[in-house]
Amino acid sequence: MKIENIKINHFGNLENRDIYLGEGFNVVYGKNESGKSTMLNYIKSMLYGISKKKNGKELSDYDKYNPWMKGDFSGKLKYQLDNGKIFEIFRDFKNKDLKIYNENLEEISKEFNIDKKEGVQFFYDQTKVDEIMFISTIVSMQQRVKIDRENQNIILQKIANLAGTGDDNISFKMALDKLNKKQVEQIGTDRTQEKPLNIIKRRMKELSLIIKDKKIAQEEKEKIQKEKDDILKRIHELETKNNIYAKINELNIKKSIEDEKINLKNKIKNENKRKIEELNTEKNKFINEQKKIDLRNENCSYVEKRRARNNGKIKQKHYLIRFVIIILFSVLLKVINIYSIKNALLDYFVYGMLVVSVFYFLISILKRNRKIKEEQLQEELEKKKLELEQEKNKNEKIRIEQQIENINEQIKNYQEEVSKQESEINQLQENIDQKIDITIENIKLENTFIDIDALLEMIDFKNVKSELSVIQNELNNARITLNTLEIQEKEILLKLEDMITLEEEQSALEEKLRELELQSEYISLTKNYLNKAYEKMKNMMTPKFTENLSRNVANISNGKYTKVTINDEEGIIVENQYGEYVSANYLSIGTIDQLYLSLRLSMIDELSNESMPIILDEAFAYYDDERLFNIIKFLVNQQEKNQIILFTCTKREQEILNKAGFQYNLVEL
């Protein structure tokens, strides 16, 4: 892999920079504070993104490199993989915008895996190098410690860490020591004395003896509690029964009151019925009198009708019947005379008889009228008498009807009163029945746990009051017994006052003991897995590293040191040109620095299938001229395989390159 172009719009103190890098050796020169470290962090941020987390620093990388002046916090990076494919990466750090283009300038951002925290993992997918490995191996920065004899052990330890674990900040031995120390100091073992594990076990033993003594009192308390439960159950039963009997007794009292009311109303009702019967008797008496009067009135009417009928007959006899007979006889004689006799005298006789008849008829009418007047006068007198009698009967009848009406009114009132009394009696009875039903229903609702119907069948409602008194006496005795048991229980509770606290402490200690034992087990498992992992890594990685390291050290030291070995007992062993094995502790600081850089360079080939760039930031600040020449010569040979990017604030590297005639690309900041 080779970086071809770096375009920076705004990043830290760098802005509007368009930097082209060569395939081989590149020197990025600039004075202090010119932006070399900023450019290196820009490359890392373009490949892996920039974090807003401080991670123990005063400022996060995002805040540190956010443009000083207003501008786009963005840029572009172009690189080529070993297979010849070219990619361009554009990032807008402020808007978290990432776009990845292939050599045809087609956006392919969605073709790569996405991590929820880290975002698109395009560079890891391409090289299998994560950000931590990139910083630990590919990028070699100026040493963070002052390189002197006093601190050489730190560098040696970093070399051992790098060879053993792949990270110069991670030491297997130190990790193992920390685990052992944590297991002993924070947990403890059977051989320790005042560690958490030992303190807990000792305290648990003390608690066991104390709790054992209190268990006896606890058993006595449980016995009393059982007696209390039994007596409470009995009290509950008696209270239930007492409540039921009390309600039934109260219901009996109410029912007696209501029954008295009903009896009283029944008496009033019966009295009213008796009065109605008396009024009906009196009413019948008046009705009989009324019938007699009606009978007399009927007789008067009959006499009057008969007299009128007789008067009509008399009139008809005197002036109608006789006259008609004479007329008919005269007509007959006339007819006979006309058709048979034909005698004129007979006609005169007929006419004379007619005249005589009319005259006689008129005289008879006059006589009869006079007689009729006399009779009419007599009839008027009789009529007056009848009218007087009828008037008397009428008045008597009106009086009787008034009496009957009054009696009917009284009967009606009494009947209404009787009906009202019956309604009130029915209402009272319904109220009693309703109260009984409601009371029984309430008792059932309040006492669902017992068979109320069966209990009610057993209750003698007539003797409820006396039975209630017996229940109350039994209930009082049960409460006295309960009070005695509660006093005994309080005395025992004083002995068990801290029992709960002790048991809670015991339970907490057991839980803590389990946690400590579990932690100890986890630590032991971790140590076991760590040993296995270390042995596996050491067998797989260390031989490759030591082989590469030996080759690199021989080249860098100009053959002075030819072989490097790393083991757990003696640490780093170096073979000199005479074949003697020398402990790295006896080497010079410069040589140790060479070893450290050589090991980092030797790891690059093992990181990825890609030939990753070698990025050096002020890595040779403490090298003398000879060592600097050797390392530059080594890097020039390495450039055929890896792109070299050297950040420096001095011109020593350029002078050596120029003097030796090595080709390189210079970038000035």
Phi, psi and omega per residue, in radians:
M1 nan 2.456 3.126
K2 -2.440 2.376 3.077
I3 -1.497 2.187 -3.074
E4 -1.738 -0.752 -3.013
N5 -2.504 2.418 3.084
I6 -2.163 1.979 3.126
K7 -1.960 2.086 -3.102
I8 -2.012 2.022 3.050
N9 -1.360 -1.067 3.018
H10 -2.598 2.194 3.091
F11 -2.756 1.899 -3.078
G12 1.084 -2.247 3.134
N13 -1.594 0.111 3.110
L14 -1.739 2.387 3.098
E15 -2.650 2.525 3.101
N16 0.910 0.843 3.092
R17 -1.888 2.374 3.079
D18 -2.242 1.781 -2.957
I19 -1.989 2.286 3.106
Y20 -1.923 2.338 -3.137
L21 -1.966 2.570 3.108
G22 -1.492 2.972 -3.130
E23 -1.275 -0.469 -3.048
G24 -1.729 -2.010 -3.032
F25 -1.587 2.183 3.124
N26 -2.149 2.254 3.079
V27 -1.941 2.103 3.080
V28 -1.816 1.860 -3.040
Y29 -1.838 2.451 3.061
G30 -3.018 2.613 3.124
K31 -1.216 2.969 3.097
N32 -1.000 2.475 -3.134
E33 1.174 0.318 3.141
S34 -1.532 -0.230 3.054
G35 2.036 0.246 -3.136
K36 -1.104 -0.890 3.131
S37 -1.120 -0.571 3.103
T38 -1.131 -0.716 3.130
M39 -1.150 -0.695 3.119
L40 -1.091 -0.767 3.116
N41 -1.186 -0.486 3.073
Y42 -1.127 -0.773 3.116
I43 -1.026 -0.844 3.132
K44 -1.049 -0.777 -3.097
S45 -1.164 -0.595 3.104
M46 -1.178 -0.606 -3.107
L47 -1.414 -0.605 -3.015
Y48 -2.144 -0.054 -3.081
G49 1.530 2.973 -3.094
I50 -2.075 2.487 -3.029
S51 -1.779 2.541 3.039
K52 -1.655 0.008 3.131
K53 -1.474 2.518 -3.110
K54 -1.367 -0.621 -3.134
N55 0.887 0.801 3.084
G56 1.524 -0.102 3.138
K57 -1.636 2.846 -3.140
E58 -1.170 -0.645 3.130
L59 -2.248 2.550 3.006
S60 -1.276 2.800 3.103
D61 -1.043 -0.610 3.139
Y62 -1.085 -0.857 -3.135
D63 -1.197 -0.593 -3.095
K64 -1.189 -0.699 -3.032
Y65 -1.797 0.062 3.022
N66 -1.038 2.275 -2.983
P67 -0.864 2.392 3.114
W68 -1.165 -0.729 3.091
M69 -1.724 2.811 3.116
K70 -1.145 2.339 3.133
G71 3.007 3.067 -3.141
D72 -1.256 2.182 3.097
F73 -1.519 1.287 -2.965
S74 -2.715 3.071 3.095
G75 3.065 -3.065 -3.092
K76 -2.460 2.555 3.131
L77 -2.316 2.307 -3.132
K78 -2.061 2.305 3.129
Y79 -2.549 2.837 -3.118
Q80 -2.186 2.327 3.091
L81 -1.476 2.939 -3.099
D82 -1.073 -0.467 3.141
N83 -1.412 0.069 3.083
G84 1.589 -0.126 3.140
K85 -1.289 2.398 -3.087
I86 -1.933 2.409 -3.141
F87 -2.298 2.518 3.034
E88 -2.105 2.292 -3.095
I89 -1.996 2.146 3.031
F90 -1.961 2.303 3.096
R91 -2.276 2.333 2.908
D92 -1.899 1.739 -3.015
F93 -1.133 -0.564 -3.091
K94 -1.230 -0.711 -3.100
N95 -1.700 0.102 -3.132
K96 0.945 0.740 -3.100
D97 -1.795 2.202 3.128
L98 -2.230 2.271 3.081
K99 -2.306 2.310 -3.116
I100 -2.063 2.207 -3.109
Y101 -2.064 2.503 3.031
N102 -1.547 -3.018 -3.064
E103 -1.153 -0.308 3.083
N104 -1.641 0.179 -3.131
L105 1.048 0.579 3.027
E106 -1.650 2.304 -3.129
E107 -1.290 2.215 -3.078
I108 -2.214 0.470 -3.055
S109 -1.028 -0.599 -3.046
K110 -1.387 -0.080 -3.101
E111 -1.423 -0.160 -3.057
F112 -1.856 2.802 3.110
N113 -1.169 2.622 -3.130
I114 -2.124 2.222 3.041
D115 -1.730 2.394 -3.079
K116 -1.042 -0.626 -3.095
K117 -1.606 -0.766 -2.999
E118 -1.584 -0.295 3.138
G119 1.599 -2.656 -3.099
V120 -1.242 2.194 -3.073
Q121 -1.721 0.897 -3.041
F122 -1.173 -0.756 -3.057
F123 -1.247 -0.619 3.083
Y124 -1.183 -0.686 3.099
D125 -1.068 -0.575 -3.081
Q126 -1.454 -0.622 -2.993
T127 -2.066 -0.300 -3.047
K128 1.108 0.472 3.091
V129 -2.007 2.062 3.111
D130 -1.536 3.097 -3.034
E131 -1.118 -0.710 -3.104
I132 -1.125 -0.789 3.115
M133 -1.138 -0.630 3.102
F134 -1.029 -0.802 -3.121
I135 -1.264 -0.619 -3.039
S136 -1.315 -0.492 -3.009
T137 -2.173 -0.945 -3.032
I138 -1.159 -0.665 -3.135
V139 -1.740 2.126 3.083
S140 -1.986 1.873 -3.116
M141 -1.656 2.936 3.082
Q142 -1.015 2.418 -3.046
Q143 -0.965 2.462 -3.096
R144 -1.450 -0.202 3.116
V145 -2.028 2.722 3.106
K146 -1.294 2.152 -3.062
I147 -1.400 1.779 3.054
D148 -2.532 3.066 -3.079
R149 -1.077 -0.598 -3.091
E150 -1.107 -0.572 -3.046
N151 -1.922 0.279 -3.108
Q152 -1.129 -0.510 3.132
N153 -1.079 -0.551 3.115
I154 -1.102 -0.768 3.134
I155 -1.154 -0.742 3.119
L156 -1.062 -0.719 3.114
Q157 -1.114 -0.708 3.106
K158 -1.069 -0.683 3.107
I159 -1.091 -0.812 3.136
A160 -1.092 -0.705 3.114
N161 -1.083 -0.784 -3.089
L162 -1.107 -0.707 3.140
A163 -1.265 -0.611 -3.050
G164 -1.509 -0.628 -3.027
T165 -2.110 -0.189 -3.122
G166 1.506 0.013 3.121
D167 -2.415 2.179 -3.068
D168 -1.213 -0.222 3.128
N169 -1.680 -0.051 -3.097
I170 -1.979 2.051 3.134
S171 -1.924 2.196 3.110
F172 -1.099 -0.817 -3.089
K173 -1.103 -0.750 3.133
M174 -1.144 -0.681 3.109
A175 -1.119 -0.740 3.123
L176 -1.124 -0.731 3.114
D177 -1.097 -0.698 3.133
K178 -1.141 -0.685 3.109
L179 -1.129 -0.765 3.110
N180 -1.091 -0.753 -3.128
K181 -1.138 -0.729 3.122
K182 -1.121 -0.697 -3.138
Q183 -1.117 -0.681 -3.124
V184 -1.374 -0.848 -3.016
E185 -1.317 -0.779 -3.042
Q186 -1.571 -0.299 -3.117
I187 -2.095 -1.068 -3.108
G188 1.813 2.931 3.109
T189 -2.332 -3.119 3.111
D190 -1.173 -0.359 -3.101
R191 -1.571 -0.322 3.134
T192 -1.392 2.949 -3.060
Q193 -2.002 -1.057 -3.006
E194 -1.851 0.636 3.082
K195 -1.682 2.846 -3.080
P196 -0.891 -0.737 -3.117
L197 -1.089 -0.742 -3.114
N198 -1.247 -0.707 -3.133
I199 -1.103 -0.742 -3.128
I200 -1.135 -0.783 -3.135
K201 -1.094 -0.709 3.131
R202 -1.134 -0.778 3.139
R203 -1.147 -0.653 3.119
M204 -1.128 -0.608 3.094
K205 -1.157 -0.742 3.100
E206 -1.094 -0.785 -3.140
L207 -1.086 -0.645 -3.128
S208 -1.057 -0.721 3.128
L209 -1.191 -0.729 -3.126
I210 -1.153 -0.768 -3.096
I211 -1.187 -0.571 3.114
K212 -1.053 -0.747 3.109
D213 -1.128 -0.609 -3.082
K214 -1.387 -0.310 3.133
K215 -1.101 -0.621 -3.140
I216 -1.080 -0.823 3.094
A217 -1.099 -0.586 3.131
Q218 -1.141 -0.677 3.106
E219 -1.117 -0.709 3.091
E220 -1.105 -0.715 3.115
K221 -1.091 -0.719 3.135
E222 -1.121 -0.653 3.102
K223 -1.107 -0.810 3.100
I224 -1.093 -0.684 -3.132
Q225 -1.097 -0.670 3.102
K226 -1.111 -0.761 3.102
E227 -1.091 -0.707 3.107
K228 -1.085 -0.764 -3.141
D229 -1.048 -0.743 3.135
D230 -1.114 -0.798 -3.106
I231 -1.210 -0.622 3.088
L232 -1.129 -0.687 3.090
K233 -1.085 -0.748 3.127
R234 -1.144 -0.737 3.109
I235 -1.060 -0.725 3.134
H236 -1.089 -0.754 3.115
E237 -1.091 -0.762 -3.130
L238 -1.176 -0.703 3.113
E239 -1.099 -0.713 3.106
T240 -1.077 -0.843 3.142
K241 -1.110 -0.718 3.125
N242 -1.063 -0.780 3.133
N243 -1.086 -0.733 -3.128
I244 -1.139 -0.821 3.137
Y245 -1.118 -0.686 3.139
A246 -1.085 -0.757 3.139
K247 -1.157 -0.688 3.116
I248 -1.179 -0.685 3.097
N249 -1.105 -0.765 3.092
E250 -1.078 -0.676 3.121
L251 -1.144 -0.673 3.102
N252 -1.078 -0.740 3.121
I253 -1.080 -0.823 3.136
K254 -1.097 -0.683 3.140
K255 -1.137 -0.670 3.103
S256 -1.085 -0.745 3.120
I257 -1.087 -0.794 -3.130
E258 -1.151 -0.655 3.102
D259 -1.105 -0.661 3.084
E260 -1.091 -0.732 3.118
K261 -1.090 -0.740 -3.135
I262 -1.112 -0.761 3.126
N263 -1.059 -0.767 3.128
L264 -1.071 -0.777 -3.119
K265 -1.193 -0.590 3.073
N266 -1.121 -0.684 3.083
K267 -1.085 -0.800 3.130
I268 -1.081 -0.728 -3.131
K269 -1.100 -0.790 -3.138
N270 -1.134 -0.662 3.090
E271 -1.096 -0.734 3.127
N272 -1.135 -0.653 3.098
K273 -1.133 -0.695 3.105
R274 -1.083 -0.760 3.123
K275 -1.106 -0.647 3.115
I276 -1.104 -0.722 3.110
E277 -1.095 -0.749 3.114
E278 -1.072 -0.756 3.141
L279 -1.150 -0.648 3.107
N280 -1.131 -0.646 3.088
T281 -1.119 -0.822 3.128
E282 -1.105 -0.681 -3.137
K283 -1.093 -0.725 3.120
N284 -1.110 -0.625 3.100
K285 -1.065 -0.832 3.121
F286 -1.146 -0.612 3.123
I287 -1.126 -0.655 3.103
N288 -1.134 -0.740 3.091
E289 -1.090 -0.684 -3.139
Q290 -1.113 -0.633 3.115
K291 -1.145 -0.699 3.110
K292 -1.082 -0.782 3.125
I293 -1.077 -0.749 3.130
D294 -1.069 -0.632 3.133
L295 -1.158 -0.760 3.093
R296 -1.092 -0.712 3.125
N297 -1.109 -0.652 3.115
E298 -1.148 -0.668 3.111
N299 -1.114 -0.761 3.111
C300 -1.065 -0.751 -3.122
S301 -1.131 -0.673 -3.135
Y302 -1.131 -0.752 3.136
V303 -1.091 -0.754 -3.097
E304 -1.159 -0.712 3.135
K305 -1.159 -0.713 -3.125
R306 -1.136 -0.730 3.136
R307 -1.113 -0.743 -3.129
A308 -1.102 -0.717 3.129
R309 -1.113 -0.711 3.135
N310 -1.145 -0.696 3.112
N311 -1.041 -0.663 -3.126
G312 -1.155 -0.704 -3.136
K313 -1.142 -0.727 3.135
I314 -1.047 -0.783 -3.126
K315 -1.088 -0.731 -3.119
Q316 -1.147 -0.664 -3.118
K317 -1.166 -0.712 -3.000
H318 -1.460 -0.657 -3.016
Y319 -2.156 0.054 -3.113
L320 -2.077 -0.927 -3.050
I321 -1.102 -0.858 -3.110
R322 -1.089 -0.780 -3.094
F323 -1.088 -0.732 -3.129
V324 -1.128 -0.702 -3.120
I325 -1.099 -0.787 -3.138
I326 -1.082 -0.725 -3.124
I327 -1.118 -0.748 -3.124
L328 -1.146 -0.709 3.136
F329 -1.128 -0.736 3.136
S330 -1.106 -0.735 -3.134
V331 -1.118 -0.680 -3.130
L332 -1.116 -0.808 3.114
L333 -1.057 -0.705 -3.141
K334 -1.089 -0.736 -3.121
V335 -1.152 -0.784 -3.136
I336 -1.063 -0.756 -3.115
N337 -1.114 -0.682 -3.088
I338 -1.171 -0.763 -3.006
Y339 -1.656 -0.413 -3.038
S340 -2.097 -1.100 -2.996
I341 -1.342 -0.903 -3.107
K342 0.978 0.888 -3.093
N343 -1.930 2.274 -3.118
A344 -1.225 -0.541 -3.138
L345 -1.157 -0.647 3.139
L346 -1.127 -0.642 3.096
D347 -1.102 -0.698 3.118
Y348 -1.146 -0.630 -3.135
F349 -1.132 -0.719 -3.130
V350 -1.133 -0.756 -3.115
Y351 -1.160 -0.678 -3.119
G352 -1.176 -0.658 -3.137
M353 -1.168 -0.620 3.129
L354 -1.148 -0.697 -3.121
V355 -1.185 -0.729 -3.119
V356 -1.140 -0.718 -3.119
S357 -1.097 -0.751 -3.141
V358 -1.122 -0.760 -3.125
F359 -1.091 -0.788 -3.123
Y360 -1.113 -0.689 -3.102
F361 -1.118 -0.652 -3.129
L362 -1.230 -0.710 3.141
I363 -1.138 -0.681 3.139
S364 -1.138 -0.673 -3.136
I365 -1.137 -0.705 -3.125
L366 -1.111 -0.776 -3.131
K367 -1.120 -0.739 -3.107
R368 -1.195 -0.630 3.133
N369 -1.092 -0.671 3.124
R370 -1.146 -0.746 3.134
K371 -1.144 -0.684 3.137
I372 -1.093 -0.682 3.134
K373 -1.075 -0.724 3.119
E374 -1.113 -0.768 3.136
E375 -1.140 -0.671 3.130
Q376 -1.093 -0.680 3.110
L377 -1.090 -0.756 3.115
Q378 -1.103 -0.704 3.139
E379 -1.146 -0.646 3.121
E380 -1.062 -0.707 3.118
L381 -1.119 -0.764 3.123
E382 -1.117 -0.671 -3.129
K383 -1.136 -0.696 3.120
K384 -1.052 -0.743 3.139
K385 -1.080 -0.773 3.119
L386 -1.120 -0.709 3.132
E387 -1.089 -0.728 3.115
L388 -1.089 -0.736 -3.135
E389 -1.167 -0.702 3.110
Q390 -1.119 -0.690 3.108
E391 -1.080 -0.729 3.123
K392 -1.109 -0.795 3.113
N393 -1.092 -0.648 3.139
K394 -1.114 -0.828 3.142
N395 -1.087 -0.706 3.136
E396 -1.121 -0.662 3.133
K397 -1.175 -0.716 3.103
I398 -1.050 -0.745 -3.137
R399 -1.097 -0.753 -3.132
I400 -1.156 -0.734 3.107
E401 -1.069 -0.670 3.104
Q402 -1.111 -0.739 3.115
Q403 -1.077 -0.782 3.139
I404 -1.096 -0.729 3.127
E405 -1.073 -0.754 3.108
N406 -1.082 -0.737 3.134
I407 -1.121 -0.730 3.107
N408 -1.067 -0.699 3.117
E409 -1.090 -0.762 3.126
Q410 -1.139 -0.742 3.107
I411 -1.049 -0.746 3.118
K412 -1.060 -0.790 3.131
N413 -1.080 -0.775 3.132
Y414 -1.136 -0.668 3.115
Q415 -1.138 -0.713 3.069
E416 -1.076 -0.720 3.128
E417 -1.120 -0.734 3.111
V418 -1.088 -0.773 3.127
S419 -1.082 -0.718 3.106
K420 -1.100 -0.774 3.136
Q421 -1.086 -0.753 3.123
E422 -1.093 -0.708 3.105
S423 -1.095 -0.768 3.126
E424 -1.127 -0.681 3.111
I425 -1.113 -0.768 3.115
N426 -1.091 -0.726 3.128
Q427 -1.101 -0.759 3.105
L428 -1.077 -0.720 3.138
Q429 -1.147 -0.725 3.097
E430 -1.095 -0.716 3.111
N431 -1.060 -0.746 3.123
I432 -1.087 -0.834 -3.131
D433 -1.089 -0.709 3.135
Q434 -1.135 -0.747 3.111
K435 -1.090 -0.697 3.112
I436 -1.088 -0.822 -3.127
D437 -1.091 -0.782 -3.122
I438 -1.116 -0.754 -3.136
T439 -1.074 -0.786 -3.122
I440 -1.164 -0.696 3.141
E441 -1.129 -0.759 3.097
N442 -1.071 -0.724 3.118
I443 -1.077 -0.717 3.130
K444 -1.150 -0.726 3.141
L445 -1.160 -0.655 -3.119
E446 -1.370 -0.309 -3.049
N447 -2.348 1.088 -3.100
T448 -1.222 -0.281 -3.060
F449 -1.492 -0.069 3.127
I450 -2.198 2.787 3.133
D451 -1.501 1.669 -3.070
I452 -1.158 -0.690 -3.122
D453 -1.049 -0.750 3.118
A454 -1.143 -0.676 3.132
L455 -1.155 -0.726 -3.125
L456 -1.120 -0.587 3.107
E457 -1.160 -0.513 -3.112
M458 -1.433 -0.355 -3.055
I459 -1.324 2.307 3.013
D460 -1.592 1.748 -3.007
F461 -1.088 -0.448 -3.137
K462 -1.285 -0.479 -3.081
N463 -1.971 0.419 -3.119
V464 -1.033 -0.703 -3.079
K465 -1.079 -0.796 -3.135
S466 -1.201 -0.685 3.100
E467 -1.137 -0.631 3.095
L468 -1.074 -0.695 3.114
S469 -1.105 -0.699 3.114
V470 -1.126 -0.763 -3.141
I471 -1.080 -0.770 -3.124
Q472 -1.100 -0.671 3.095
N473 -1.124 -0.758 3.123
E474 -1.134 -0.654 3.129
L475 -1.142 -0.736 3.107
N476 -1.085 -0.731 3.121
N477 -1.108 -0.698 3.125
A478 -1.137 -0.665 3.120
R479 -1.176 -0.626 3.088
I480 -1.127 -0.755 3.098
T481 -1.072 -0.743 3.120
L482 -1.081 -0.739 3.129
N483 -1.064 -0.705 3.108
T484 -1.092 -0.775 3.125
L485 -1.111 -0.667 3.131
E486 -1.145 -0.636 3.081
I487 -1.121 -0.759 3.103
Q488 -1.107 -0.680 -3.135
E489 -1.145 -0.693 3.116
K490 -1.078 -0.676 3.116
E491 -1.101 -0.686 3.119
I492 -1.257 -0.642 -3.130
L493 -1.073 -0.540 3.071
L494 -1.067 -0.640 3.104
K495 -1.255 -0.524 -3.095
L496 -1.752 0.315 -3.008
E497 -0.992 -0.713 -3.094
D498 -1.772 0.218 -3.107
M499 -1.052 -0.808 -3.118
I500 -1.088 -0.750 3.138
T501 -1.078 -0.760 3.141
L502 -1.124 -0.751 3.125
E503 -1.149 -0.684 3.085
E504 -1.108 -0.721 3.106
E505 -1.114 -0.760 3.120
Q506 -1.069 -0.773 3.127
S507 -1.109 -0.733 3.126
A508 -1.123 -0.710 3.123
L509 -1.153 -0.704 3.088
E510 -1.075 -0.736 3.102
E511 -1.120 -0.757 3.127
K512 -1.123 -0.694 3.105
L513 -1.097 -0.762 3.106
R514 -1.068 -0.711 3.133
E515 -1.113 -0.776 -3.138
L516 -1.126 -0.772 3.124
E517 -1.107 -0.669 3.101
L518 -1.157 -0.744 3.095
Q519 -1.067 -0.756 3.127
S520 -1.086 -0.698 3.107
E521 -1.138 -0.709 3.101
Y522 -1.099 -0.754 -3.131
I523 -1.109 -0.745 3.114
S524 -1.080 -0.755 3.087
L525 -1.090 -0.724 3.131
T526 -1.077 -0.777 3.120
K527 -1.084 -0.708 -3.141
N528 -1.106 -0.845 3.121
Y529 -1.150 -0.615 3.138
L530 -1.127 -0.749 3.097
N531 -1.070 -0.780 -3.137
K532 -1.120 -0.755 -3.141
A533 -1.137 -0.693 -3.129
Y534 -1.148 -0.758 3.133
E535 -1.104 -0.726 -3.142
K536 -1.142 -0.753 -3.137
M537 -1.166 -0.721 -3.119
K538 -1.102 -0.722 -3.133
N539 -1.227 -0.545 -3.088
M540 -1.538 -0.753 -2.967
M541 -1.716 -0.754 -3.007
T542 -1.011 -0.761 3.123
P543 -1.026 -0.706 3.119
K544 -1.144 -0.772 -3.113
F545 -1.109 -0.795 -3.106
T546 -1.138 -0.607 3.095
E547 -1.147 -0.862 3.103
N548 -1.120 -0.716 -3.123
L549 -1.095 -0.745 3.131
S550 -1.066 -0.756 3.137
R551 -1.130 -0.770 -3.130
N552 -1.160 -0.746 -3.132
V553 -1.111 -0.664 3.115
A554 -1.092 -0.712 3.126
N555 -1.215 -0.770 -3.069
I556 -1.216 -0.674 -3.090
S557 -1.552 0.158 3.085
N558 1.062 0.631 3.071
G559 1.477 0.052 -3.134
K560 -1.170 -0.684 3.094
Y561 -2.145 2.261 -2.987
T562 -1.984 -0.328 -3.078
K563 -2.563 2.419 3.116
V564 -2.198 2.307 3.105
T565 -2.242 2.467 3.130
I566 -2.177 2.177 3.060
N567 -2.410 2.898 -3.037
D568 -1.258 -0.565 -3.046
E569 -1.362 -0.862 -3.011
E570 -1.839 -0.112 3.128
G571 1.429 -2.299 -3.078
I572 -1.654 2.175 3.128
I573 -2.045 2.277 -3.104
V574 -2.065 2.336 3.074
E575 -1.675 2.154 -3.129
N576 -1.505 -3.105 -3.051
Q577 -1.173 -0.258 3.128
Y578 -1.612 -0.009 -3.127
G579 1.520 0.105 -3.131
E580 -1.536 2.394 3.087
Y581 -1.564 2.151 -3.058
V582 -2.096 2.366 3.056
S583 -1.161 2.429 -3.126
A584 -1.071 -0.345 3.126
N585 -1.125 -0.388 -3.099
Y586 -1.661 -0.003 -3.140
L587 -1.410 2.845 3.099
S588 -1.280 2.850 -3.137
I589 -1.107 -0.690 3.139
G590 -1.091 -0.720 3.129
T591 -1.133 -0.757 3.109
I592 -1.048 -0.714 3.110
D593 -1.074 -0.702 3.089
Q594 -1.087 -0.740 3.119
L595 -1.039 -0.769 -3.110
Y596 -1.075 -0.816 3.129
L597 -1.173 -0.697 -3.130
S598 -1.070 -0.719 -3.130
L599 -1.144 -0.697 3.117
R600 -1.118 -0.717 3.136
L601 -1.186 -0.619 -3.121
S602 -1.202 -0.408 -3.125
M603 -1.374 -0.363 -3.041
I604 -1.046 -0.686 -3.095
D605 -1.165 -0.387 -3.088
E606 -1.620 -0.131 -3.029
L607 -1.330 -0.708 -2.925
S608 -2.618 2.803 3.008
N609 -1.245 -0.339 3.088
E610 -1.455 2.578 3.017
S611 -1.455 1.651 -3.007
M612 -1.261 2.609 3.079
P613 -1.125 2.662 3.018
I614 -1.817 2.010 -3.078
I615 -1.944 2.111 -3.067
L616 -2.099 2.168 -3.111
D617 -2.050 1.789 3.136
E618 0.889 0.702 -3.048
A619 -1.353 -0.261 -3.035
F620 -1.999 0.477 -3.064
A621 -1.077 -0.521 -3.064
Y622 -1.894 0.262 3.131
Y623 -1.514 2.492 2.988
D624 -1.418 3.075 -3.026
D625 -1.105 -0.682 -3.118
E626 -1.142 -0.865 -3.139
R627 -1.096 -0.674 3.134
L628 -1.089 -0.737 3.111
F629 -1.077 -0.814 -3.111
N630 -1.061 -0.766 -3.111
I631 -1.201 -0.631 3.112
I632 -1.176 -0.704 3.103
K633 -1.066 -0.726 3.109
F634 -1.100 -0.736 -3.121
L635 -1.191 -0.624 3.109
V636 -1.100 -0.704 3.073
N637 -1.175 -0.566 -3.102
Q638 -1.305 -0.338 -3.029
Q639 -1.184 -0.339 3.076
E640 -1.106 -0.471 -3.117
K641 -1.839 -0.696 -3.079
N642 -2.137 2.418 2.991
Q643 -1.210 2.354 -3.125
I644 -1.890 2.235 3.056
I645 -2.199 1.911 -3.066
L646 -1.927 2.044 3.063
F647 -1.657 2.210 -3.112
T648 -2.594 2.679 3.087
C649 -1.902 0.052 3.103
T650 -2.031 2.938 3.120
K651 -1.828 0.193 -3.135
R652 -1.049 -0.776 -3.105
E653 -1.102 -0.731 3.128
Q654 -1.119 -0.716 -3.119
E655 -1.089 -0.778 3.126
I656 -1.121 -0.759 3.129
L657 -1.069 -0.790 3.139
N658 -1.132 -0.790 -3.099
K659 -1.095 -0.690 -3.122
A660 -1.442 -0.168 3.123
G661 1.341 0.454 3.119
F662 -1.462 2.436 3.111
Q663 -1.398 2.459 3.102
Y664 -2.750 2.855 3.104
N665 -1.892 2.186 -3.088
L666 -1.790 2.295 3.053
V667 -2.169 2.126 -3.134
E668 -1.864 2.332 3.111
L669 -1.817 nan nan
